C-alpha cells in the first residue's frame, strides 16, 4: 500500500514540474493540471479507504469536473478571441 502512495506522490511531483515547464502552451497546461488532479484523486482515495469515508472523494470529483469544464471553456474563448494560442505546436509526432 505504501508503494502506491509513493507512486502517486512521484506522479504529483512530475506533473507539477511539467505544469511549470509547459507554461506557454495553455492546452498542455490544462492537461498537466488534470494529471495533477488525477494523482491527488488516487492519493486521496487511498487515504480515505482507511477511514471508510468516501464521500470526500465524491466532493473532490465534483470539484475536478467543474475545474476542467471551466478551463476548457476559457481555452475556447481565448482561441476564438485571440487566435490559436500555440495549439499548432501541439504535435505529438515530435515527441
Residue pairs with C-beta under 8 A, 6 or more apart in sequence:
1 46
4 42
4 46
5 43
5 46
5 47
8 39
8 42
8 43
8 46
9 39
9 43
11 35
11 38
11 39
11 42
12 36
12 39
12 40
12 43
15 32
15 35
15 36
15 39
16 36
18 28
18 32
18 35
19 29
19 32
19 33
19 36
22 28
22 29
22 32
23 29
24 86
25 85
25 86
25 87
25 89
25 90
26 75
26 78
26 85
26 86
27 75
27 85
27 86
27 87
27 90
28 90
30 68
30 71
30 72
30 75
33 67
33 71
34 64
34 68
37 64
37 67
37 68
40 60
41 57
41 60
41 61
41 64
44 56
44 57
44 60
45 54
45 57
48 54
48 56
48 57
75 85
78 85
79 85
79 87
